[in-house]
Amino acid sequence: MRKYLLALVILVITAWAANLKLYLKDGGYHLVREYKVESDRVRYYSVERSEWEEIPLDLVDLKRTQAEAAERQAELEKDAKVISEEEKVERELQKQVTRIPRDPGVYWIDGKETKIIKAAEATVHTDKRRSILAKMSPIPMVSGKGTLELQGAHSQNVFTNPEQEFFIQLSETERFGLAKLTPKGAVRIVENLTFVPITKETVEEPTMVESFQQQLSPDGLYKIWAKEPLEPGEYAVVEYTENKLNIQVFDFAIKPAK
């Protein structure tokens, strides 16, 4: 769709640029395809009548005509540059898409390599027990509070680019985003949990980071990156069903470059 829009924009700009206003000193103008000054006359191709015509040079406001033509040419060149840059970005993005596997997961591109971030093993921690969370298998809980945690104070997936981009291939239609994790001793807290026994709901409270999400293919491939550069810390790309304790966590850390 984007390619068609770009082609349409180019077509419109080309059509717009093909016509010029040949201004007259009385304030009027002729819409022309082109013109040329020949001695004391101006010869032009009339868009209205689709034929060549002539007019005395004394009647033409040549300075205004040339000034506007130069201004429009500069605008054209500017628009053409923008379109060219957009096409370049689009081509680069499509190259990236071909490099991402269609197996569900989170990926990132490192130079010529495509690398995967494996889903971390998340643990539900309450005062009474710890239970390993299995995707699509919510754990029944009694009323109370808890946390969803990852073992280890720091992620093994370290990035120095605070504007790191990720690709996520969904296996089904799910919500996803970027979450900030909270280190606490030997674990990282993904989110706080509240268990409601009557409705059997789990109220989840992750700390989400504002992000951009761009769909790259109809089969669930997306690109995701933070709206603002990430501060040094622990983060994760999360795929989840809201308040169902059904979540996958792909953890990473942002550290300053040495």
Residue, then its C-alpha position, 0 to 999 in steps of 0.5 A: m500500500r505504501k508503494y502505491l501511495l508513493a507512486l500516486v504522490i509522484l504522479v500528482i507532483t509530476a502532473w502539477a509540475a508540468n503546467l506553468k502560469l505565464y503571468l500577464k502585466d494586467g494581473g491575469y495569466h495563461l496556464v501553459r505547458e511550456y514557453k519561450v521568449e522569441s525576440d519581442r514575443v512569447r511563444y507558449y503551449s496553451v493547456e486550455r486550447s492544446e496548441w501553440e500560441e504567441i503573445p507580445l513580450d510587453l504584455v507578459d510579466l516575465k519576472r513574476t513568471q520566472a520567479e514562480a517557476a524557480e520557486r516551484q522547481a525548488e519545491l519539486e526538488k525538495d519533495a523528490k528528495v523526501i520521496s526518495e528518502e522514504e523509498k530508501v527507508e521502505r526498501e531497507l525495511q523490506k530487506q529486514v523483513t526478509r531476514i526475520p524468521r516466521d517462527p514466533g519470537v523476538y528478534w534483532i538485527d546485528g549487522k548481517e546477522t539476525k539474532i533471537i532473544k529467547a523467552a525467559e522463564a518467569t516465576v509467580h511469587t506469592d508469600k506462600r509459594r513460587s510457581i513457574l508460569a506456563k504460557m496459556s496455562p494461568i495458575p489459579m491463585v488464592s486472594g492476595k498479592g504477588t509478583l511476576e519475576l525473572q531470576g537474576a539481577h541482570s539480563q544476559n541480553v545487553f544493548t548499548n543502543p538506547e534506541q534499539e529496535f526489535f522484531i516480534q513474530l506473533s503466533e496469534t493475535e496478542r497484545f505486546g509492548l515494552a516493559k521496564l523491569t525492577p531489579k530487587g536483589a537476585v530477581r527482576i520484577v516484571e509486574n505486580l499481581t493482585f489475585v481476585p478469587i471470586t472472578k478468578e481474575t489476576v490484576e496485572e500492573p506492569t510498568m510499560v514504556e511508550s513505544f512505536q509499533q509497526q506491522l510489517s506483514p499480515d501474519g503478525l510480524y511487527k517492529i517495535w521500539a521505544k518512543e524515547p531513548l531508553e535509560p540504562g536499566e532492565y527491560a523486556v519485550v512482553e507478549y500478553t493477554e491482559n489480566k489473564l496472567n498469560i505472558q511471555v517475557f523477552d528480557f534485555a538490558i540497556k547499558p551505556a557504551k564504554 
